[in-house]
Amino acid sequence: MVANAGGMITISKMAIPGVGWYAMIRDTEDNHFGLMQEDVGAR
């Protein structure tokens, strides 16, 4: 979805064990931001 909207995934989704999932995105205006999803079962 990110790429379809013109953005770029700079760090692919990765697990932080016991915490959740994390990824980094760059949008079409060159803003960089992270996404976090809580999931204590992430491995």
Number of C-alpha atoms within 10 A of each C-alpha: 8 12 12 7 9 11 17 18 17 13 12 12 15 14 18 17 12 12 15 16 20 16 16 16 19 18 15 12 8 10 9 14 12 12 10 15 14 12 14 13 12 14 12
